[in-house]
Amino acid sequence: MTGESITIASAHGDTDAYVSRPDGSLPTTELPGVLFLTDIIGLRPRTRAMADRIASWGYVVLVPHLFHRFGSAEDWAPDDDLLLPEARASFFASAMPRARTLTPDAVRPDLVAYLDALQSLPGVAPGPVGVSGYCMGGRLALNIAAVRPHDVAAVGMFHTGGLVTDDHDSPHLHLADIDGFVLAIHADKDRSLPATAVARFEHALTTSGVAHSATVYPGAPHGYTMSDLAAYHHEASEHHFSELEALFRRTLSV
């Protein structure tokens, strides 16, 4: 794949981003766009590699740095190997409180800017795009799909927690405006999305009239797509790629 680091506009200043295209594609070759929304660990080698794999299916993929309010992607990235328990604990102790400030209302203008940036990239075909979100990125994917329903044809969301809360901005309460197909593959062992929440989220999709497929991958922990984490589950990750590729093939024109 052909990947490059670029700078794009956000609602609060410029931010780092990564864009990936299929090998041999030219800026004059129009391909559908995909917006890739990361987990809390952000833009790093693993998410770049995942974007490259999605691009290889015939898409232009944009991965924005979601945490630009707190510095560059390099500033945000973990200093140590997150396969080490002590490194994970240190990173999440500082990252979680900051990430919680990205409430749906606060992050929505950024998401609109990211979508605009994707659609304005050379070689991105006019028309709706796909969005793929991981962990908190899945909630953000629902957010932008509801705000710009005519621009989002498909949403993939994977090991996404916090979909059902008691807050007024709980994601399951704000699905009615989504026009695109929603593919949700939950983690079986996810304390942030227990079985009752899985059922309530699917009920909300159904009652909101959202076309969807919502399943739980057996034995998969939260974070199962991320090979730089101890939670990585190879079979579940490969299943997610297969289902996501099929989703985009059905919904995005290549």
C-alpha positions as CSV (number, residue, x, y, z in Angstrom):
1,M,0.0,0.0,0.0
2,T,1.0,3.6,-0.5
3,G,0.7,5.5,2.8
4,E,1.7,8.9,3.9
5,S,1.4,11.2,6.9
6,I,-0.4,14.4,6.2
7,T,-1.9,17.3,8.1
8,I,-5.6,18.0,8.0
9,A,-7.9,20.6,9.5
10,S,-9.9,19.9,12.6
11,A,-12.5,22.1,14.3
12,H,-9.7,23.2,16.7
13,G,-6.7,23.6,14.5
14,D,-4.6,21.2,12.4
15,T,-4.1,17.6,13.3
16,D,-1.9,14.7,12.2
17,A,-3.4,12.1,9.9
18,Y,-2.4,9.0,7.9
19,V,-3.8,8.3,4.4
20,S,-3.4,5.0,2.6
21,R,-4.2,4.1,-1.0
22,P,-3.9,0.8,-3.0
23,D,-0.5,0.3,-4.6
24,G,-0.4,1.7,-8.1
25,S,-3.4,4.0,-7.7
26,L,-3.1,7.5,-9.0
27,P,-4.6,10.6,-7.5
28,T,-6.7,10.8,-10.7
29,T,-8.1,7.3,-10.0
30,E,-11.3,7.8,-8.0
31,L,-11.9,5.3,-5.2
32,P,-14.5,5.3,-2.4
33,G,-13.3,6.8,0.9
34,V,-13.1,5.2,4.3
35,L,-12.8,7.1,7.6
36,F,-10.9,5.1,10.2
37,L,-11.5,6.1,13.8
38,T,-9.1,4.6,16.2
39,D,-9.3,3.4,19.8
40,I,-7.9,5.4,22.7
41,I,-4.3,4.4,21.9
42,G,-4.6,6.3,18.6
43,L,-2.6,6.6,15.4
44,R,0.3,4.2,15.6
45,P,1.9,1.4,13.6
46,R,-1.0,-1.1,14.2
47,T,-3.7,1.3,13.1
48,R,-1.7,2.3,10.1
49,A,-1.3,-1.3,9.1
50,M,-5.0,-1.9,9.5
51,A,-5.7,1.1,7.3
52,D,-3.3,-0.3,4.7
53,R,-5.2,-3.6,4.7
54,I,-8.5,-1.8,4.2
55,A,-7.0,0.3,1.4
56,S,-5.8,-2.8,-0.4
57,W,-9.5,-3.7,-1.0
58,G,-9.8,-0.6,-3.2
59,Y,-10.3,2.4,-1.0
60,V,-8.7,5.6,0.1
61,V,-8.4,5.4,3.9
62,L,-8.0,8.4,6.2
63,V,-6.9,7.9,9.9
64,P,-7.1,11.2,11.8
65,H,-5.3,11.7,15.1
66,L,-8.3,12.1,17.4
67,F,-6.4,13.6,20.4
68,H,-4.9,16.7,18.8
69,R,-6.1,18.8,21.8
70,F,-3.4,17.1,23.8
71,G,-0.5,17.3,21.3
72,S,0.7,15.5,18.3
73,A,0.2,11.8,17.5
74,E,3.7,11.2,18.6
75,D,3.0,13.0,21.9
76,W,-0.1,10.9,22.5
77,A,1.5,7.5,21.6
78,P,2.6,5.2,24.4
79,D,6.3,5.4,25.3
80,D,6.5,1.7,26.1
81,D,5.3,-1.7,24.8
82,L,1.6,-2.1,25.8
83,L,2.1,-5.8,25.9
84,L,3.7,-5.1,29.3
85,P,1.1,-4.7,32.1
86,E,2.9,-1.9,33.8
87,A,3.1,0.1,30.5
88,R,-0.6,-0.4,29.9
89,A,-1.5,0.8,33.3
90,S,0.7,3.9,33.0
91,F,-0.7,4.8,29.6
92,F,-4.3,4.3,30.4
93,A,-4.0,6.2,33.8
94,S,-3.1,9.4,31.8
95,A,-5.1,8.8,28.6
96,M,-8.5,7.8,30.0
97,P,-9.3,11.1,31.8
98,R,-8.3,13.1,28.8
99,A,-10.2,10.9,26.4
100,R,-13.4,11.3,28.5
101,T,-13.3,15.0,27.7
102,L,-14.2,14.1,24.1
103,T,-17.9,14.0,24.7
104,P,-20.3,13.6,21.7
105,D,-21.0,17.3,21.6
106,A,-17.3,18.2,21.9
107,V,-16.0,15.9,19.3
108,R,-18.8,16.3,16.7
109,P,-17.2,19.3,14.9
110,D,-14.0,17.5,14.6
111,L,-15.7,14.5,13.1
112,V,-17.4,16.7,10.5
113,A,-14.0,18.2,9.7
114,Y,-12.4,14.7,9.3
115,L,-15.2,13.6,7.0
116,D,-14.8,16.8,4.9
117,A,-11.0,16.2,4.8
118,L,-11.5,12.6,3.5
119,Q,-14.0,13.7,0.9
120,S,-11.7,16.4,-0.4
121,L,-8.6,14.2,-0.7
122,P,-7.4,13.7,-4.3
123,G,-8.7,10.5,-5.7
124,V,-11.7,10.1,-3.4
125,A,-14.8,9.5,-5.4
126,P,-17.8,11.7,-4.9
127,G,-20.6,10.1,-2.8
128,P,-21.0,8.4,0.5
129,V,-18.1,6.9,2.4
130,G,-17.6,4.1,4.9
131,V,-16.5,4.5,8.5
132,S,-14.8,2.0,10.6
133,G,-14.4,2.6,14.4
134,Y,-12.7,0.7,17.1
135,C,-13.4,0.8,20.8
136,M,-14.3,4.5,21.4
137,G,-14.0,5.0,17.7
138,G,-17.1,2.9,17.2
139,R,-19.1,5.5,19.2
140,L,-17.6,8.3,17.1
141,A,-18.6,6.4,14.0
142,L,-22.2,6.3,15.1
143,N,-21.9,10.0,15.9
144,I,-20.8,11.1,12.4
145,A,-23.2,8.7,10.7
146,A,-26.1,10.4,12.5
147,V,-24.8,13.9,11.8
148,R,-24.1,13.3,8.1
149,P,-26.4,10.5,7.2
150,H,-26.3,11.1,3.4
151,D,-22.5,11.0,3.4
152,V,-22.1,7.7,5.4
153,A,-23.2,4.6,3.6
154,A,-21.8,2.1,6.1
155,V,-20.5,1.9,9.7
156,G,-18.3,-0.9,11.0
157,M,-17.8,-0.9,14.8
158,F,-15.7,-3.3,16.7
159,H,-15.3,-4.1,20.5
160,T,-17.1,-0.8,21.2
161,G,-18.0,-0.3,24.8
162,G,-20.2,2.4,26.5
163,L,-23.0,2.1,23.9
164,V,-25.7,2.0,26.6
165,T,-25.4,4.4,29.6
166,D,-27.8,6.3,31.8
167,D,-26.6,9.7,30.3
168,H,-28.7,11.8,27.9
169,D,-26.0,11.4,25.3
170,S,-25.8,7.6,25.4
171,P,-25.1,6.4,21.9
172,H,-28.1,4.0,21.9
173,L,-30.5,7.1,22.2
174,H,-29.2,8.8,19.1
175,L,-29.5,6.3,16.2
176,A,-32.6,7.4,14.4
177,D,-30.9,9.7,11.9
178,I,-28.5,7.0,10.6
179,D,-29.2,6.0,7.0
180,G,-26.1,3.7,6.5
181,F,-25.8,0.0,7.4
182,V,-24.3,-0.6,10.8
183,L,-22.1,-3.7,11.4
184,A,-21.3,-4.3,15.0
185,I,-19.2,-7.1,16.2
186,H,-19.0,-7.0,20.0
187,A,-16.5,-8.7,22.2
188,D,-17.8,-11.5,24.3
189,K,-15.6,-10.7,27.3
190,D,-16.1,-6.9,27.4
191,R,-16.9,-5.4,30.8
192,S,-17.7,-2.1,29.1
193,L,-20.6,-3.8,27.2
194,P,-22.3,-6.6,29.2
195,A,-24.8,-8.8,27.7
196,T,-27.7,-6.7,28.8
197,A,-26.2,-3.7,27.0
198,V,-25.6,-5.7,23.9
199,A,-29.3,-6.6,23.8
200,R,-30.5,-3.0,24.6
201,F,-28.2,-1.6,21.8
202,E,-29.6,-4.0,19.2
203,H,-33.1,-3.2,20.3
204,A,-32.3,0.5,19.8
205,L,-31.0,-0.2,16.3
206,T,-34.1,-2.1,15.4
207,T,-36.6,0.4,16.9
208,S,-34.7,3.3,15.2
209,G,-35.1,1.6,11.9
210,V,-31.3,1.2,11.3
211,A,-30.3,-1.6,9.0
212,H,-27.8,-3.6,10.9
213,S,-26.0,-6.8,11.8
214,A,-25.0,-7.1,15.4
215,T,-23.2,-10.1,16.7
216,V,-20.9,-11.1,19.6
217,Y,-17.7,-13.0,18.8
218,P,-17.3,-15.9,21.3
219,G,-14.4,-15.7,23.6
220,A,-13.1,-12.4,22.2
221,P,-11.9,-9.7,24.7
222,H,-12.3,-6.0,24.4
223,G,-9.6,-4.8,22.0
224,Y,-9.5,-8.1,20.0
225,T,-8.4,-6.4,16.7
226,M,-5.3,-4.8,18.1
227,S,-2.2,-7.0,17.8
228,D,-0.1,-4.6,19.9
229,L,-2.3,-5.5,22.9
230,A,-2.5,-8.6,25.0
231,A,-6.3,-8.6,24.2
232,Y,-5.6,-9.5,20.5
233,H,-7.6,-12.4,19.3
234,H,-6.4,-13.5,15.8
235,E,-9.5,-15.4,14.7
236,A,-11.9,-12.6,15.9
237,S,-9.7,-10.0,14.2
238,E,-9.6,-11.9,10.9
239,H,-13.4,-12.3,11.1
240,H,-13.8,-8.5,11.6
241,F,-11.7,-7.9,8.4
242,S,-13.7,-10.4,6.4
243,E,-17.1,-8.9,7.5
244,L,-15.9,-5.3,7.0
245,E,-14.6,-6.0,3.5
246,A,-18.0,-7.6,2.7
247,L,-19.8,-4.6,4.1
248,F,-17.9,-2.1,2.1
249,R,-18.2,-4.2,-1.0
250,R,-22.0,-4.1,-0.7
251,T,-22.3,-0.5,0.2
252,L,-19.5,1.4,-1.5
253,S,-19.1,1.7,-5.2
254,V,-15.6,0.6,-6.4
